[in-house]
Amino acid sequence: MRIFSAVLALALVLLQYRLCISDQGIREVSRLQAAIDTQVAANREQSDRNRQLVAEVNDLKVGLTALEERARSELGMVGNSETFYQVVTAATPAPAAPASPVTARAQ
């Protein structure tokens, strides 16, 4: 009976080692879970970006408003009945800091 108990205790110790300490145990599970969480977050971001791109493509296919907006912003185009005004501001230098008065004491 002692030998059987010793063998069972040894098996329990080896299984606990493999579960807790080895690279194929809990550490690996937690590392894989972190990798899954990272990938899920990346997939969510890509899904949001894909939805935005699909909406933009549909907007460009169907409506002229998005097409006009893109032509104005990216190509600088102006409509037939529109006039383009470009306002240029003069680059003025920053005012100089006033000089602090220097007082000399006569001794």
MOCORPE-V547618 format. One record per run of one state. SS is the DSSP state (H for helix, E for strand, - for the rest). FROM is the first residue (numbers start at 0). TO is the last residue. If there is no record, write none. Layout:
ss = (SS	SS)
from = (FROM	FROM)
to = (TO	TO)
//
This chain:
ss = (-	H	-	H	-	H	-)
from = (0	1	20	25	62	63	75)
to = (0	19	24	61	62	74	106)
//
